Structures are given as structure tokens and as C-alpha cells.
Amino acid sequence: MIDPDIDKQLATQRASVDPAARKQASQDLNKIMGSKFENVWLEWVVWGNATHHNVHGLDAFRLENGKAPVAVFYPGFENLQTAWKS
């Protein structure tokens, strides 16, 4: 798919070292993708993560506003920077 608006935001994310500019480009990209309905999810997928009892920190996910989610959930990825092994 070739889209100049999407390509512009991706280029900004790749080239900028300014966190605020990268965040703005990400938000703009999400708005563009949402307005064009590139993905329409029609179902939920239930899945889980199995880990050894001594792996911790995978539930350290934070929302965009910095707060913890109401319930513990994994948003589809693992941030291994917060993981640790005892």
C-alpha cells in the first residue's frame, strides 16, 4: 500500500530523535489509519502468556497516561525491559 500521509508520519518517526515529535507522528498515524479503516476487527481473541514461576514484571504495562490498567491484562506484546527473573 502506498499512502503519502502514512509514509510521511513513518518517516518522521524514523528520522526524529525528539520524543515529542515521534509521539505526535504516532498519534497522527493512528488518526490516519483510523480514518481510512485499514483494520476493522470483528472479533476478540482470547490468549494468555505462560511463564516460569520465577519470571516477574510482565504485568508492568502502563496506559498512555502513565496509569496502571484497571485489570491486569497483556496488551498483545511484552515489554521485556520490565521483566526480571528471581
Distance bins in CASP14 RR format, pairs under 12 A and 6 or more apart:
PFRMAT RR
TARGET T0000
AUTHOR 0000-0000-0000
RMODE 2
METHOD distances of the structure
MODEL  1
1 7 0 0 0 0 1 0 0 0 0 0 0
1 10 0 0 0 0 0 1 0 0 0 0 0
1 32 0 0 0 0 0 1 0 0 0 0 0
1 33 0 0 0 0 0 1 0 0 0 0 0
1 36 0 0 0 0 1 0 0 0 0 0 0
1 38 0 0 0 0 1 0 0 0 0 0 0
2 10 0 0 0 0 0 1 0 0 0 0 0
3 9 0 0 0 0 1 0 0 0 0 0 0
3 10 0 0 0 0 1 0 0 0 0 0 0
3 29 0 0 0 0 0 1 0 0 0 0 0
3 32 1 0 0 1 0 0 0 0 0 0 0
3 33 0 0 0 0 1 0 0 0 0 0 0
3 35 0 0 0 0 0 1 0 0 0 0 0
3 36 1 0 0 1 0 0 0 0 0 0 0
3 38 0 0 0 0 1 0 0 0 0 0 0
4 10 0 0 0 0 0 1 0 0 0 0 0
4 11 0 0 0 0 0 1 0 0 0 0 0
4 32 0 0 0 0 0 1 0 0 0 0 0
5 11 0 0 0 0 0 1 0 0 0 0 0
5 12 0 0 0 0 0 1 0 0 0 0 0
5 25 0 0 0 0 0 1 0 0 0 0 0
5 28 0 0 0 0 1 0 0 0 0 0 0
5 29 0 0 0 0 1 0 0 0 0 0 0
5 31 0 0 0 0 1 0 0 0 0 0 0
5 32 1 0 1 0 0 0 0 0 0 0 0
5 33 0 0 0 0 1 0 0 0 0 0 0
5 34 0 0 0 0 0 1 0 0 0 0 0
5 35 0 0 0 0 1 0 0 0 0 0 0
5 36 0 0 0 0 1 0 0 0 0 0 0
5 38 0 0 0 0 0 1 0 0 0 0 0
6 12 0 0 0 0 0 1 0 0 0 0 0
6 13 0 0 0 0 0 1 0 0 0 0 0
6 25 0 0 0 0 0 1 0 0 0 0 0
6 26 0 0 0 0 0 1 0 0 0 0 0
6 28 0 0 0 0 1 0 0 0 0 0 0
6 29 1 0 0 1 0 0 0 0 0 0 0
6 30 0 0 0 0 0 1 0 0 0 0 0
6 31 0 0 0 0 0 1 0 0 0 0 0
6 32 1 0 1 0 0 0 0 0 0 0 0
6 33 1 0 0 1 0 0 0 0 0 0 0
6 34 0 0 0 0 0 1 0 0 0 0 0
6 35 0 0 0 0 0 1 0 0 0 0 0
6 36 0 0 0 0 1 0 0 0 0 0 0
6 38 0 0 0 0 1 0 0 0 0 0 0
7 13 0 0 0 0 0 1 0 0 0 0 0
7 14 0 0 0 0 0 1 0 0 0 0 0
7 15 0 0 0 0 0 1 0 0 0 0 0
7 25 0 0 0 0 0 1 0 0 0 0 0
7 29 0 0 0 0 0 1 0 0 0 0 0
7 32 0 0 0 0 0 1 0 0 0 0 0
8 14 0 0 0 0 0 1 0 0 0 0 0
8 15 0 0 0 0 0 1 0 0 0 0 0
8 16 0 0 0 0 0 1 0 0 0 0 0
8 25 0 0 0 0 1 0 0 0 0 0 0
8 28 0 0 0 0 1 0 0 0 0 0 0
8 29 0 0 0 0 1 0 0 0 0 0 0
8 32 0 0 0 0 1 0 0 0 0 0 0
9 15 0 0 0 0 0 1 0 0 0 0 0
9 16 0 0 0 0 0 1 0 0 0 0 0
9 21 0 0 0 0 0 1 0 0 0 0 0
9 22 0 0 0 0 1 0 0 0 0 0 0
9 23 0 0 0 0 0 1 0 0 0 0 0
9 24 0 0 0 0 1 0 0 0 0 0 0
9 25 1 0 1 0 0 0 0 0 0 0 0
9 26 1 0 0 1 0 0 0 0 0 0 0
9 27 0 0 0 0 1 0 0 0 0 0 0
9 28 1 0 1 0 0 0 0 0 0 0 0
9 29 1 0 1 0 0 0 0 0 0 0 0
9 30 0 0 0 0 1 0 0 0 0 0 0
9 31 0 0 0 0 1 0 0 0 0 0 0
9 32 1 0 0 1 0 0 0 0 0 0 0
9 33 0 0 0 0 1 0 0 0 0 0 0
10 16 0 0 0 0 0 1 0 0 0 0 0
10 22 0 0 0 0 0 1 0 0 0 0 0
10 25 1 0 0 1 0 0 0 0 0 0 0
10 26 0 0 0 0 1 0 0 0 0 0 0
10 28 0 0 0 0 0 1 0 0 0 0 0
10 29 1 0 0 1 0 0 0 0 0 0 0
10 32 0 0 0 0 0 1 0 0 0 0 0
10 33 0 0 0 0 0 1 0 0 0 0 0
11 21 0 0 0 0 0 1 0 0 0 0 0
11 22 0 0 0 0 0 1 0 0 0 0 0
11 25 0 0 0 0 1 0 0 0 0 0 0
11 28 0 0 0 0 0 1 0 0 0 0 0
11 29 0 0 0 0 0 1 0 0 0 0 0
12 18 0 0 0 0 1 0 0 0 0 0 0
12 20 0 0 0 0 0 1 0 0 0 0 0
12 21 1 0 0 1 0 0 0 0 0 0 0
12 22 1 0 0 1 0 0 0 0 0 0 0
12 23 0 0 0 0 0 1 0 0 0 0 0
12 24 0 0 0 0 1 0 0 0 0 0 0
12 25 1 1 0 0 0 0 0 0 0 0 0
12 26 0 0 0 0 1 0 0 0 0 0 0
12 27 0 0 0 0 0 1 0 0 0 0 0
12 28 0 0 0 0 1 0 0 0 0 0 0
12 29 0 0 0 0 1 0 0 0 0 0 0
13 19 0 0 0 0 0 1 0 0 0 0 0
13 21 0 0 0 0 1 0 0 0 0 0 0
13 22 1 0 1 0 0 0 0 0 0 0 0
13 23 0 0 0 0 1 0 0 0 0 0 0
13 24 0 0 0 0 1 0 0 0 0 0 0
13 25 1 0 1 0 0 0 0 0 0 0 0
13 26 1 0 0 1 0 0 0 0 0 0 0
13 27 0 0 0 0 0 1 0 0 0 0 0
13 28 0 0 0 0 1 0 0 0 0 0 0
13 29 1 0 0 1 0 0 0 0 0 0 0
13 30 0 0 0 0 0 1 0 0 0 0 0
14 21 0 0 0 0 0 1 0 0 0 0 0
14 22 0 0 0 0 1 0 0 0 0 0 0
14 25 0 0 0 0 1 0 0 0 0 0 0
14 26 0 0 0 0 0 1 0 0 0 0 0
14 29 0 0 0 0 0 1 0 0 0 0 0
15 21 0 0 0 0 1 0 0 0 0 0 0
15 22 0 0 0 0 1 0 0 0 0 0 0
15 25 0 0 0 0 1 0 0 0 0 0 0
16 22 1 0 1 0 0 0 0 0 0 0 0
16 23 0 0 0 0 1 0 0 0 0 0 0
16 24 0 0 0 0 1 0 0 0 0 0 0
16 25 1 0 0 1 0 0 0 0 0 0 0
16 26 0 0 0 0 0 1 0 0 0 0 0
18 24 0 0 0 0 1 0 0 0 0 0 0
18 25 0 0 0 0 1 0 0 0 0 0 0
19 25 0 0 0 0 0 1 0 0 0 0 0
19 26 0 0 0 0 0 1 0 0 0 0 0
20 26 0 0 0 0 0 1 0 0 0 0 0
20 27 0 0 0 0 0 1 0 0 0 0 0
21 27 0 0 0 0 0 1 0 0 0 0 0
21 28 0 0 0 0 0 1 0 0 0 0 0
22 28 0 0 0 0 0 1 0 0 0 0 0
22 29 0 0 0 0 0 1 0 0 0 0 0
23 29 0 0 0 0 0 1 0 0 0 0 0
23 30 0 0 0 0 0 1 0 0 0 0 0
23 64 0 0 0 0 1 0 0 0 0 0 0
24 30 0 0 0 0 0 1 0 0 0 0 0
24 31 0 0 0 0 0 1 0 0 0 0 0
25 31 0 0 0 0 0 1 0 0 0 0 0
25 32 0 0 0 0 0 1 0 0 0 0 0
26 32 0 0 0 0 0 1 0 0 0 0 0
26 33 0 0 0 0 0 1 0 0 0 0 0
26 64 0 0 0 0 0 1 0 0 0 0 0
27 33 0 0 0 0 0 1 0 0 0 0 0
27 34 0 0 0 0 0 1 0 0 0 0 0
27 64 0 0 0 0 1 0 0 0 0 0 0
28 34 0 0 0 0 0 1 0 0 0 0 0
28 35 0 0 0 0 0 1 0 0 0 0 0
29 35 0 0 0 0 0 1 0 0 0 0 0
29 36 0 0 0 0 0 1 0 0 0 0 0
29 38 0 0 0 0 0 1 0 0 0 0 0
30 36 0 0 0 0 0 1 0 0 0 0 0
30 38 0 0 0 0 0 1 0 0 0 0 0
30 39 0 0 0 0 0 1 0 0 0 0 0
30 64 0 0 0 0 0 1 0 0 0 0 0
31 38 0 0 0 0 0 1 0 0 0 0 0
32 38 0 0 0 0 1 0 0 0 0 0 0
33 39 1 0 0 1 0 0 0 0 0 0 0
33 40 0 0 0 0 0 1 0 0 0 0 0
34 40 0 0 0 0 1 0 0 0 0 0 0
34 41 0 0 0 0 0 1 0 0 0 0 0
45 74 0 0 0 0 0 1 0 0 0 0 0
45 76 0 0 0 0 1 0 0 0 0 0 0
46 73 0 0 0 0 0 1 0 0 0 0 0
46 74 0 0 0 0 0 1 0 0 0 0 0
46 76 0 0 0 0 0 1 0 0 0 0 0
47 73 0 0 0 0 0 1 0 0 0 0 0
47 74 0 0 0 0 1 0 0 0 0 0 0
47 75 0 0 0 0 0 1 0 0 0 0 0
47 76 0 0 0 0 1 0 0 0 0 0 0
47 77 0 0 0 0 0 1 0 0 0 0 0
48 58 0 0 0 0 0 1 0 0 0 0 0
48 59 0 0 0 0 0 1 0 0 0 0 0
48 72 0 0 0 0 0 1 0 0 0 0 0
48 73 0 0 0 0 1 0 0 0 0 0 0
48 74 1 0 0 1 0 0 0 0 0 0 0
48 75 0 0 0 0 0 1 0 0 0 0 0
48 76 0 0 0 0 1 0 0 0 0 0 0
48 78 0 0 0 0 0 1 0 0 0 0 0
49 55 0 0 0 0 1 0 0 0 0 0 0
49 57 0 0 0 0 0 1 0 0 0 0 0
49 58 1 0 0 1 0 0 0 0 0 0 0
49 59 0 0 0 0 1 0 0 0 0 0 0
49 61 0 0 0 0 0 1 0 0 0 0 0
49 72 0 0 0 0 0 1 0 0 0 0 0
49 73 0 0 0 0 0 1 0 0 0 0 0
49 74 1 0 1 0 0 0 0 0 0 0 0
49 75 0 0 0 0 0 1 0 0 0 0 0
49 76 0 0 0 0 1 0 0 0 0 0 0
49 77 0 0 0 0 0 1 0 0 0 0 0
49 78 1 0 0 1 0 0 0 0 0 0 0
49 80 0 0 0 0 0 1 0 0 0 0 0
49 83 0 0 0 0 0 1 0 0 0 0 0
50 58 0 0 0 0 0 1 0 0 0 0 0
50 74 0 0 0 0 0 1 0 0 0 0 0
50 78 0 0 0 0 0 1 0 0 0 0 0
51 57 0 0 0 0 1 0 0 0 0 0 0
51 58 1 0 0 1 0 0 0 0 0 0 0
51 59 0 0 0 0 0 1 0 0 0 0 0
51 74 0 0 0 0 0 1 0 0 0 0 0
51 78 0 0 0 0 1 0 0 0 0 0 0
51 80 0 0 0 0 0 1 0 0 0 0 0
51 83 0 0 0 0 1 0 0 0 0 0 0
51 84 0 0 0 0 0 1 0 0 0 0 0
51 85 0 0 0 0 1 0 0 0 0 0 0
51 86 0 0 0 0 0 1 0 0 0 0 0
52 58 0 0 0 0 0 1 0 0 0 0 0
52 83 0 0 0 0 0 1 0 0 0 0 0
52 85 0 0 0 0 1 0 0 0 0 0 0
52 86 0 0 0 0 1 0 0 0 0 0 0
53 85 0 0 0 0 0 1 0 0 0 0 0
53 86 0 0 0 0 1 0 0 0 0 0 0
54 83 0 0 0 0 0 1 0 0 0 0 0
54 84 0 0 0 0 1 0 0 0 0 0 0
54 85 1 0 1 0 0 0 0 0 0 0 0
54 86 1 0 1 0 0 0 0 0 0 0 0
55 78 0 0 0 0 0 1 0 0 0 0 0
55 80 0 0 0 0 0 1 0 0 0 0 0
55 82 0 0 0 0 0 1 0 0 0 0 0
55 83 1 0 0 1 0 0 0 0 0 0 0
55 84 1 0 0 1 0 0 0 0 0 0 0
55 85 1 0 1 0 0 0 0 0 0 0 0
55 86 0 0 0 0 1 0 0 0 0 0 0
56 80 0 0 0 0 0 1 0 0 0 0 0
56 82 0 0 0 0 1 0 0 0 0 0 0
56 83 1 0 0 1 0 0 0 0 0 0 0
56 84 1 0 1 0 0 0 0 0 0 0 0
56 85 1 0 0 1 0 0 0 0 0 0 0
56 86 1 0 0 1 0 0 0 0 0 0 0
57 72 0 0 0 0 0 1 0 0 0 0 0
57 74 0 0 0 0 0 1 0 0 0 0 0
57 78 0 0 0 0 1 0 0 0 0 0 0
57 79 0 0 0 0 1 0 0 0 0 0 0
57 80 0 0 0 0 1 0 0 0 0 0 0
57 81 0 0 0 0 1 0 0 0 0 0 0
57 82 1 0 1 0 0 0 0 0 0 0 0
57 83 1 0 1 0 0 0 0 0 0 0 0
57 84 1 0 0 1 0 0 0 0 0 0 0
57 85 0 0 0 0 1 0 0 0 0 0 0
57 86 0 0 0 0 0 1 0 0 0 0 0
58 72 0 0 0 0 1 0 0 0 0 0 0
58 73 0 0 0 0 0 1 0 0 0 0 0
58 74 1 0 0 1 0 0 0 0 0 0 0
58 75 0 0 0 0 0 1 0 0 0 0 0
58 76 0 0 0 0 0 1 0 0 0 0 0
58 77 0 0 0 0 0 1 0 0 0 0 0
58 78 1 0 1 0 0 0 0 0 0 0 0
58 79 0 0 0 0 1 0 0 0 0 0 0
58 80 0 0 0 0 1 0 0 0 0 0 0
58 81 0 0 0 0 0 1 0 0 0 0 0
58 82 1 0 0 1 0 0 0 0 0 0 0
58 83 1 0 1 0 0 0 0 0 0 0 0
58 84 0 0 0 0 1 0 0 0 0 0 0
58 85 0 0 0 0 0 1 0 0 0 0 0
59 68 0 0 0 0 1 0 0 0 0 0 0
59 69 0 0 0 0 1 0 0 0 0 0 0
59 71 0 0 0 0 0 1 0 0 0 0 0
59 72 1 0 1 0 0 0 0 0 0 0 0
59 73 0 0 0 0 1 0 0 0 0 0 0
59 74 1 0 0 1 0 0 0 0 0 0 0
59 75 0 0 0 0 0 1 0 0 0 0 0
59 78 0 0 0 0 1 0 0 0 0 0 0
59 79 0 0 0 0 0 1 0 0 0 0 0
59 82 0 0 0 0 1 0 0 0 0 0 0
59 83 0 0 0 0 1 0 0 0 0 0 0
60 66 0 0 0 0 0 1 0 0 0 0 0
60 68 0 0 0 0 1 0 0 0 0 0 0
60 69 0 0 0 0 0 1 0 0 0 0 0
60 72 0 0 0 0 0 1 0 0 0 0 0
60 74 0 0 0 0 0 1 0 0 0 0 0
60 75 0 0 0 0 0 1 0 0 0 0 0
60 78 0 0 0 0 1 0 0 0 0 0 0
60 79 1 0 0 1 0 0 0 0 0 0 0
60 80 0 0 0 0 0 1 0 0 0 0 0
60 81 0 0 0 0 1 0 0 0 0 0 0
60 82 1 1 0 0 0 0 0 0 0 0 0
60 83 0 0 0 0 1 0 0 0 0 0 0
60 84 0 0 0 0 1 0 0 0 0 0 0
61 67 0 0 0 0 0 1 0 0 0 0 0
61 68 1 0 0 1 0 0 0 0 0 0 0
61 69 1 0 0 1 0 0 0 0 0 0 0
61 70 0 0 0 0 0 1 0 0 0 0 0
61 71 0 0 0 0 0 1 0 0 0 0 0
61 72 0 0 0 0 1 0 0 0 0 0 0
61 73 1 0 0 1 0 0 0 0 0 0 0
61 74 1 0 0 1 0 0 0 0 0 0 0
61 75 1 0 1 0 0 0 0 0 0 0 0
61 76 0 0 0 0 1 0 0 0 0 0 0
61 77 0 0 0 0 1 0 0 0 0 0 0
61 78 0 0 0 0 1 0 0 0 0 0 0
61 79 1 0 0 1 0 0 0 0 0 0 0
61 81 0 0 0 0 0 1 0 0 0 0 0
61 82 0 0 0 0 1 0 0 0 0 0 0
61 83 0 0 0 0 0 1 0 0 0 0 0
62 68 1 0 0 1 0 0 0 0 0 0 0
62 69 0 0 0 0 1 0 0 0 0 0 0
62 75 0 0 0 0 0 1 0 0 0 0 0
62 79 0 0 0 0 1 0 0 0 0 0 0
62 81 0 0 0 0 0 1 0 0 0 0 0
62 82 0 0 0 0 1 0 0 0 0 0 0
63 69 1 0 1 0 0 0 0 0 0 0 0
63 70 0 0 0 0 1 0 0 0 0 0 0
63 71 0 0 0 0 0 1 0 0 0 0 0
63 73 0 0 0 0 0 1 0 0 0 0 0
63 75 0 0 0 0 1 0 0 0 0 0 0
64 75 0 0 0 0 0 1 0 0 0 0 0
69 75 0 0 0 0 1 0 0 0 0 0 0
74 82 0 0 0 0 0 1 0 0 0 0 0
74 83 0 0 0 0 0 1 0 0 0 0 0
END
